Amino acid sequence: METSPFRANLRCSHDEWFALQGLKRNIVMPVPGFSAAPDLIVATDMIAFYPSRLLPNEKVVPLNLDTKPPKFEVIAVWHSRSNHNPIHMWIVMQLRSLFMSAA
């Protein structure tokens, strides 16, 4: 399973990491976001990279790896017409306070 709302080719830095381990990914299905992953994982034999910030989750069992895959950047995007919207500005402040301090 690949979580990628924007990538049509489904290639990323993890492919290089797998190749270094002598492995190749077999992407069965793309999903648009991490919120869909637990339900698919529990109903199938698939595995997925899943952000540790979203744990614990009763449907997901973490696997400890000897070699860690590369980190990836999570971004938020929006149309510039929202820049002065009070609700949008509040959400951006919340995201910054949650994730900028963890960087």
C-alpha positions in Angstrom: 0.0 0.0 0.0 1.3 3.5 -0.9 0.0 6.6 0.7 0.3 9.3 -1.9 -2.4 11.7 -2.8 -0.4 13.5 -5.5 2.0 11.0 -7.0 0.8 9.2 -10.1 4.1 7.2 -10.5 4.2 6.1 -6.8 8.0 6.3 -6.7 9.8 7.8 -3.8 13.0 7.6 -1.7 11.7 4.4 0.0 12.3 2.6 -3.3 16.0 3.3 -3.1 16.0 2.2 0.6 14.3 -1.1 -0.4 16.8 -1.6 -3.2 19.7 -1.2 -0.8 18.1 -4.0 1.3 17.8 -6.2 -1.8 14.1 -5.8 -1.9 11.5 -4.3 -4.3 8.1 -2.9 -3.3 5.0 -4.4 -4.6 2.4 -1.6 -4.5 -1.0 -3.2 -4.5 -3.0 0.0 -4.1 -2.5 3.7 -3.5 -4.5 5.4 -0.8 -5.0 9.2 -0.5 -4.1 9.5 3.1 -2.9 7.8 6.3 -6.4 7.7 7.8 -7.4 5.0 5.3 -4.4 2.8 6.0 -5.4 1.0 9.3 -8.7 -0.3 7.9 -7.0 -1.7 4.9 -4.1 -3.2 6.9 -6.4 -5.0 9.3 -8.6 -6.4 6.5 -5.6 -7.6 4.3 -2.1 -9.0 4.5 -0.6 -5.7 3.4 2.0 -3.6 5.2 2.6 0.1 5.0 4.9 2.9 6.3 2.7 4.7 8.8 3.7 7.7 10.9 4.6 6.9 14.5 2.8 10.1 15.5 -0.5 8.3 14.6 0.2 5.5 17.0 -1.1 3.8 19.1 -3.9 2.5 16.9 -5.6 -0.8 17.7 -5.6 -1.8 14.0 -1.9 -1.2 13.5 1.0 -3.3 14.9 4.4 -1.6 14.6 7.3 -3.6 13.2 10.8 -2.7 14.6 13.3 -2.6 11.8 17.1 -3.0 12.1 17.6 -0.5 9.4 15.4 2.6 9.3 13.9 3.9 6.1 14.5 7.5 5.1 12.4 10.2 6.7 10.0 12.1 4.5 8.6 15.5 4.5 4.9 16.2 5.2 3.6 19.4 3.7 0.3 21.3 3.9 -0.8 23.3 0.9 -3.7 25.7 0.3 -4.9 28.3 -2.2 -3.7 31.8 -1.6 -7.2 33.1 -1.4 -7.4 31.4 2.1 -4.4 33.3 3.4 -6.6 35.9 5.2 -9.4 33.7 6.3 -9.6 33.7 10.1 -10.4 29.9 10.3 -7.6 29.1 7.9 -5.2 31.2 9.8 -6.1 29.5 13.1 -5.6 26.0 11.5 -2.2 27.0 10.2 -1.2 28.3 13.6 -2.3 25.0 15.1 -0.3 23.0 12.6 2.8 25.1 13.1 2.6 24.7 16.9 2.2 21.0 16.6 4.7 20.2 14.0 7.3 22.9 13.8 8.4 22.3 17.4 8.8 18.5 16.6 11.1 19.2 13.6 
